Amino acid sequence: MAFARFVVLLSIVVFFAKPASAADPRPPQLQISFLAEPAPIVQYGSTKLVYEMVVTNFSKKSYVFDAIEAKAGPSRFSFSGTALAAMMTHLGPWDPATGPASRTIAAGRSLVVYFMLDLGESKAPHAIEHSLHMLADDGDAHDIVPGPLSVSDESPIVVAPPLRGVWMAGDSVNNGADAAHRKAILITDGRPWLAQRYAIDWVQVEKIDGVVTTWKGPEDKNDSYFCYDQPIYSVAAGKVVGMADGMAENVPHSGKYAYPIGFDNAGGNHVVVEIAPHRYVLYAHMRPGTVRVKIGDHVGVGDILGHVGNTGSSTEPHLHMHIDDQPSFLAGNGVPYAFTAFDASGPVEADVSSPSVISVGPIGPQKPFTNDYPANNAQVTFR
């Protein structure tokens, strides 16, 4: 939600694609690449493929994306118009000639297209095929067919709940305009990473005077927030490979942090546990003095690691959790995971970008799930 905002930068990593068809005498000088090989995730009972396409314009012309088609096994998808524009993030400074919501890629510019393909009950294919339909600034139409994007056959790693009770799965993976985790591409050592692709900001909400909110009492006090100081449980057995404690807490909704935020402290007081080869769980923003483990410790499922707090890049108390493939939780590639069992509502409308009080829409009834990942902002009950 608005609760954790790591420093966001955008760049590209090169994956080679097929050249444009030789039948095109003037193929668009657009490079197509992808940040990472996608793997399927099961969210709210539906199989989905979440991935990012990077497009760089090496020419002096501008081009308009007329449509992008994707073929994933028997499933077909076509994106155009405002729906396609909403999937794009233009890199660099805002260009007044194109606008932030434009489907135009100007000369010398780059953009990222964020895909989230809903396959329903179908299994993920071995590859995804794309066709880009482009219009040049001279009016010519062009089609670009990059090489197939391979899809990992690895299933989501299944873990136990990190919390107990009723929670909101804030900003779980989605393709909305305010999907901050989904778009948090960061650069280190010249390479882009998206560790937070499947991150969730866990908070608790209650209805106060007819309004669903995350706190009651003085807004600027951490202990006014319903989730504050709740215990955080290890979701799997593993070895602690990173931790920090003793960092001061932020004043909620103050618009500033207790200390300058960088790569080394964005998680605040935190724990990183290696649960399998190239699988690391991050538990971030813990209350100072509550971290119970140290590097080298071995933890079991359900062990208490610390308590929910408001440290690091956080605007109010919550637990930020995700799983990625590197021990550095910002310089990693976020991987799909699922929780063993929980009850949950469907997606919930919420003003997750608000730096202060968020607004939460109607919450539907809950139903049981097994080996699943919750919908965006869903109300979830862990037992």
C-alpha positions as CSV (number, residue, x, y, z in Angstrom):
1,M,0.0,0.0,0.0
2,A,1.3,3.5,0.6
3,F,3.1,1.9,3.5
4,A,6.4,0.9,1.8
5,R,7.9,2.8,-1.0
6,F,11.5,1.8,-1.9
7,V,13.4,4.1,-4.1
8,V,12.2,3.5,-7.7
9,L,14.4,3.7,-10.8
10,L,13.9,2.2,-14.2
11,S,16.3,0.8,-16.8
12,I,16.6,-2.2,-19.1
13,V,18.3,-5.5,-19.5
14,V,18.9,-6.8,-23.0
15,F,17.3,-10.0,-24.1
16,F,17.8,-10.6,-27.8
17,A,14.7,-10.8,-30.0
18,K,14.2,-11.8,-33.6
19,P,14.7,-9.0,-36.2
20,A,11.7,-7.6,-37.9
21,S,10.4,-9.6,-40.9
22,A,12.6,-9.2,-44.0
23,A,9.4,-8.4,-45.9
24,D,9.4,-5.0,-44.1
25,P,11.7,-2.7,-46.2
26,R,11.9,-0.1,-43.4
27,P,11.6,-2.1,-40.1
28,P,11.1,0.0,-37.0
29,Q,14.4,0.5,-35.1
30,L,12.8,-0.7,-31.9
31,Q,14.6,-3.1,-29.5
32,I,12.3,-5.5,-27.7
33,S,13.6,-7.1,-24.5
34,F,12.2,-8.6,-21.2
35,L,13.2,-8.1,-17.6
36,A,13.0,-11.8,-16.7
37,E,11.5,-15.1,-17.7
38,P,8.0,-15.3,-16.2
39,A,6.7,-18.1,-14.0
40,P,3.0,-18.8,-13.4
41,I,1.3,-17.7,-10.2
42,V,-2.1,-18.8,-8.9
43,Q,-4.0,-15.8,-7.7
44,Y,-7.6,-16.1,-6.4
45,G,-7.9,-19.4,-8.1
46,S,-6.7,-18.3,-11.5
47,T,-3.3,-18.9,-13.2
48,K,-1.6,-15.7,-14.3
49,L,1.7,-14.7,-16.0
50,V,3.3,-11.5,-14.8
51,Y,6.2,-10.0,-16.8
52,E,7.7,-6.8,-18.3
53,M,8.6,-5.9,-21.8
54,V,11.1,-3.1,-22.4
55,V,11.0,-1.2,-25.7
56,T,13.8,1.2,-26.8
57,N,13.6,3.4,-29.8
58,F,17.0,3.7,-31.6
59,S,15.7,5.8,-34.4
60,K,14.9,9.5,-35.0
61,K,11.3,8.7,-35.6
62,S,8.5,8.3,-33.2
63,Y,6.1,5.4,-33.2
64,V,2.6,4.8,-31.8
65,F,1.6,1.4,-30.4
66,D,-1.6,0.6,-32.2
67,A,-1.9,-2.8,-30.4
68,I,0.0,-5.6,-28.8
69,E,-1.2,-9.2,-29.1
70,A,0.0,-12.0,-26.9
71,K,-0.5,-15.7,-27.4
72,A,-0.1,-18.0,-24.4
73,G,-1.0,-21.5,-25.4
74,P,-4.7,-21.5,-26.3
75,S,-5.2,-18.1,-24.7
76,R,-5.2,-15.0,-26.9
77,F,-4.9,-11.4,-25.6
78,S,-5.1,-8.1,-27.4
79,F,-4.3,-4.7,-25.8
80,S,-5.0,-1.4,-27.4
81,G,-6.2,2.1,-26.7
82,T,-6.4,3.4,-23.2
83,A,-6.0,-0.1,-21.8
84,L,-2.6,-0.5,-23.5
85,A,-1.5,3.0,-22.4
86,A,-2.3,2.2,-18.8
87,M,0.1,-0.8,-19.0
88,M,3.0,1.5,-20.0
89,T,5.6,3.5,-18.1
90,H,7.7,5.9,-20.0
91,L,11.3,6.1,-18.9
92,G,13.1,9.3,-18.2
93,P,11.6,12.8,-17.7
94,W,8.0,13.4,-18.7
95,D,7.8,14.3,-22.4
96,P,5.1,17.0,-22.9
97,A,5.0,16.0,-26.6
98,T,3.7,12.5,-25.8
99,G,2.3,12.8,-22.2
100,P,2.6,10.2,-19.5
101,A,-0.4,8.1,-20.7
102,S,0.5,8.2,-24.4
103,R,1.1,5.1,-26.6
104,T,3.8,7.0,-28.4
105,I,7.4,6.1,-28.0
106,A,9.5,9.2,-29.1
107,A,12.9,9.1,-30.8
108,G,15.6,7.9,-28.5
109,R,13.2,7.0,-25.7
110,S,12.3,3.8,-23.8
111,L,9.3,2.5,-22.0
112,V,8.2,-0.6,-20.1
113,V,5.0,-2.5,-20.8
114,Y,3.7,-4.4,-17.8
115,F,1.8,-7.6,-18.7
116,M,-0.5,-9.6,-16.5
117,L,-2.1,-12.4,-18.5
118,D,-5.1,-14.2,-16.8
119,L,-5.2,-17.8,-18.1
120,G,-8.1,-18.9,-15.9
121,E,-8.0,-22.6,-15.2
122,S,-5.6,-23.2,-18.2
123,K,-2.0,-24.3,-17.5
124,A,0.8,-21.9,-18.4
125,P,2.5,-22.6,-21.8
126,H,6.2,-23.1,-22.4
127,A,6.4,-19.7,-24.2
128,I,4.5,-16.5,-25.0
129,E,4.4,-15.1,-28.5
130,H,3.9,-11.4,-29.1
131,S,3.0,-9.2,-32.1
132,L,3.4,-5.4,-31.9
133,H,1.4,-3.3,-34.3
134,M,3.1,0.0,-34.8
135,L,2.3,3.3,-36.6
136,A,5.3,5.4,-37.7
137,D,5.1,9.2,-37.6
138,D,5.0,9.1,-41.5
139,G,1.8,7.1,-41.3
140,D,3.3,3.7,-42.3
141,A,2.1,0.6,-40.4
142,H,4.6,-1.9,-39.1
143,D,4.4,-5.3,-37.4
144,I,7.1,-6.5,-35.0
145,V,7.2,-10.2,-34.0
146,P,10.0,-10.7,-31.3
147,G,11.2,-14.2,-30.5
148,P,9.0,-16.2,-28.1
149,L,9.4,-15.4,-24.4
150,S,10.1,-18.6,-22.5
151,V,7.9,-19.4,-19.5
152,S,9.4,-21.2,-16.5
153,D,7.8,-24.5,-15.6
154,E,8.5,-24.0,-11.9
155,S,5.5,-24.0,-9.7
156,P,5.1,-21.2,-7.0
157,I,6.9,-22.1,-3.8
158,V,4.3,-22.8,-1.1
159,V,4.7,-21.3,2.3
160,A,2.9,-20.9,5.6
161,P,1.2,-17.7,6.7
162,P,3.4,-14.9,8.1
163,L,0.7,-13.6,10.4
164,R,-2.3,-14.6,12.3
165,G,-5.8,-13.1,12.2
166,V,-7.5,-10.9,9.7
167,W,-5.3,-8.8,7.4
168,M,-5.5,-6.8,4.2
169,A,-3.1,-7.9,1.4
170,G,-2.1,-4.4,0.4
171,D,-0.8,-3.9,-3.2
172,S,-0.5,-7.7,-3.9
173,V,0.4,-8.2,-7.5
174,N,-1.9,-6.3,-9.9
175,N,-1.6,-4.1,-13.0
176,G,-3.4,-1.1,-11.7
177,A,-2.1,2.5,-12.1
178,D,-1.0,2.6,-8.4
179,A,0.6,-0.8,-8.4
180,A,3.8,0.4,-6.7
181,H,5.4,-3.0,-5.9
182,R,4.7,-4.2,-9.5
183,K,6.6,-1.2,-10.9
184,A,9.5,-0.9,-8.4
185,I,12.3,-1.6,-10.8
186,L,15.7,-0.8,-9.2
187,I,19.2,-0.7,-10.6
188,T,22.3,-1.9,-9.0
189,D,25.7,-2.8,-10.6
190,G,24.2,-1.7,-13.9
191,R,21.4,-4.2,-13.9
192,P,17.6,-3.8,-13.3
193,W,15.8,-5.9,-10.8
194,L,12.2,-6.3,-9.8
195,A,12.4,-8.0,-6.4
196,Q,9.0,-6.6,-5.3
197,R,7.0,-8.0,-8.2
198,Y,4.9,-10.2,-5.8
199,A,5.4,-8.2,-2.6
200,I,2.5,-7.6,-0.2
201,D,2.1,-4.9,2.4
202,W,0.1,-6.5,5.2
203,V,-2.0,-4.2,7.4
204,Q,-5.1,-4.6,9.6
205,V,-8.2,-2.5,9.1
206,E,-11.4,-1.9,11.1
207,K,-14.5,0.2,10.5
208,I,-14.4,3.3,12.7
209,D,-17.4,5.6,12.6
210,G,-18.5,3.9,9.4
211,V,-15.1,4.3,7.7
212,V,-12.7,1.4,7.1
213,T,-9.3,2.6,8.4
214,T,-5.9,1.2,9.6
215,W,-5.8,3.1,12.9
216,K,-7.7,4.6,15.8
217,G,-6.4,7.4,18.0
218,P,-3.6,9.9,17.3
219,E,-2.6,9.5,13.7
220,D,1.0,10.3,14.4
221,K,1.5,7.5,17.0
222,N,2.6,4.0,15.8
223,D,0.6,2.3,18.5
224,S,-2.6,3.7,17.1
225,Y,-2.4,1.3,14.2
226,F,-4.2,-2.0,14.5
227,C,-1.3,-4.1,13.2
228,Y,1.4,-2.5,15.3
229,D,3.6,-4.9,17.3
230,Q,1.8,-8.0,16.0
231,P,4.1,-11.0,15.8
232,I,5.7,-12.1,12.5
233,Y,6.1,-15.8,11.9
234,S,8.6,-17.6,9.6
235,V,6.7,-18.9,6.6
236,A,9.2,-21.7,6.0
237,A,12.2,-23.4,7.6
238,G,15.5,-21.9,6.6
239,K,18.7,-20.1,7.5
240,V,18.9,-16.4,8.4
241,V,21.2,-14.7,5.9
242,G,20.4,-11.1,6.6
243,M,19.0,-9.0,9.5
244,A,19.0,-5.6,11.1
245,D,17.6,-4.1,14.3
246,G,17.8,-0.9,16.3
247,M,16.7,1.5,13.5
248,A,14.4,4.2,14.8
249,E,10.7,4.2,13.8
250,N,9.1,6.8,11.5
251,V,6.3,9.1,12.6
252,P,3.2,7.9,10.7
253,H,2.1,10.1,7.8
254,S,4.6,12.8,8.7
255,G,6.0,12.9,5.1
256,K,9.5,12.1,6.3
257,Y,11.7,9.2,7.4
258,A,13.7,8.8,10.6
259,Y,16.9,8.7,8.5
260,P,17.8,9.0,4.8
261,I,16.7,5.9,2.8
262,G,19.1,3.9,0.7
263,F,19.6,0.4,-0.5
264,D,21.1,-0.7,2.8
265,N,18.2,0.5,5.0
266,A,15.1,0.6,2.9
267,G,13.8,-2.5,4.7
268,G,14.3,-0.9,8.1
269,N,14.6,-3.5,10.8
270,H,14.3,-6.7,8.8
271,V,15.0,-10.4,8.5
272,V,16.0,-12.3,5.3
273,V,15.7,-16.1,5.4
274,E,17.0,-18.5,2.8
275,I,14.3,-21.2,2.4
276,A,15.6,-23.0,-0.7
277,P,18.3,-22.6,-3.3
278,H,17.9,-19.1,-4.8
279,R,14.7,-18.5,-2.7
280,Y,14.9,-15.8,0.0
281,V,12.1,-14.4,2.1
282,L,12.2,-10.7,3.2
283,Y,10.3,-9.6,6.3
284,A,10.6,-5.8,6.5
285,H,9.9,-2.7,8.7
286,M,10.0,-4.5,12.1
287,R,9.6,-2.7,15.4
288,P,13.1,-1.9,16.9
289,G,14.2,-4.2,19.6
290,T,11.9,-7.0,18.5
291,V,14.0,-9.0,16.0
292,R,14.6,-12.4,17.6
293,V,17.2,-13.9,15.2
294,K,20.7,-13.3,14.0
295,I,22.6,-14.2,10.9
296,G,23.4,-17.9,10.8
297,D,20.4,-19.0,12.9
298,H,18.1,-21.7,11.6
299,V,14.4,-21.1,11.9
300,G,11.4,-23.4,11.6
301,V,7.9,-22.8,10.3
302,G,5.9,-20.7,12.7
303,D,8.9,-19.3,14.6
304,I,8.5,-15.7,15.7
305,L,11.1,-13.5,13.9
306,G,10.0,-10.1,15.2
307,H,7.1,-7.7,15.4
308,V,5.3,-5.4,13.0
309,G,6.7,-1.9,13.1
310,N,7.3,1.3,11.0
311,T,11.0,1.5,10.1
312,G,12.8,2.1,6.8
313,S,10.9,3.1,3.7
314,S,7.5,3.0,5.4
315,T,4.8,5.6,6.1
316,E,2.8,3.6,8.7
317,P,3.1,0.3,10.5
318,H,2.9,-2.8,8.3
319,L,4.7,-6.0,7.3
320,H,6.3,-5.9,3.8
321,M,7.0,-9.5,2.7
322,H,8.2,-10.9,-0.6
323,I,10.3,-13.8,-2.0
324,D,13.1,-13.3,-4.5
325,D,16.0,-15.2,-5.9
326,Q,18.9,-13.2,-4.4
327,P,20.1,-12.7,-0.8
328,S,19.9,-8.9,-1.5
329,F,16.2,-8.3,-1.2
330,L,16.3,-5.2,-3.5
331,A,18.7,-6.6,-6.0
332,G,16.8,-9.7,-6.9
333,N,14.0,-11.0,-9.1
334,G,10.7,-11.5,-7.4
335,V,9.3,-15.1,-7.8
336,P,5.8,-16.4,-7.4
337,Y,4.7,-18.0,-4.1
338,A,1.5,-19.3,-2.5
339,F,0.2,-19.7,1.0
340,T,-0.9,-23.1,2.3
341,A,-4.4,-22.2,3.4
342,F,-6.4,-19.0,4.2
343,D,-9.8,-17.5,3.7
344,A,-10.0,-14.4,1.6
345,S,-12.3,-11.9,-0.2
346,G,-11.9,-11.0,-3.8
347,P,-10.0,-7.8,-4.8
348,V,-10.8,-4.6,-2.9
349,E,-10.7,-1.1,-4.2
350,A,-8.3,1.0,-2.0
351,D,-6.4,4.2,-2.4
352,V,-3.1,2.5,-1.9
353,S,-1.1,5.4,-3.2
354,S,-2.2,7.8,-0.4
355,P,0.7,8.9,1.8
356,S,-1.9,9.5,4.6
357,V,-5.3,8.0,5.3
358,I,-6.3,5.5,2.7
359,S,-9.9,4.9,1.5
360,V,-11.1,1.3,1.3
361,G,-14.1,0.2,-0.8
362,P,-16.6,-2.5,-0.1
363,I,-15.1,-5.8,1.1
364,G,-16.9,-8.9,-0.2
365,P,-17.4,-12.3,1.6
366,Q,-14.4,-14.6,2.2
367,K,-14.0,-18.1,0.9
368,P,-11.3,-20.7,1.5
369,F,-8.2,-21.1,-0.6
370,T,-5.4,-23.7,-0.6
371,N,-2.0,-23.1,-2.2
372,D,-3.0,-19.7,-3.5
373,Y,-2.0,-16.0,-3.5
374,P,-4.5,-13.3,-2.5
375,A,-6.1,-10.8,-4.8
376,N,-5.2,-7.2,-4.7
377,N,-6.0,-5.6,-1.3
378,A,-8.1,-8.7,-0.4
379,Q,-9.2,-9.2,3.2
380,V,-7.4,-12.4,4.3
381,T,-7.9,-14.5,7.4
382,F,-4.9,-16.6,8.5
383,R,-5.3,-19.2,11.3
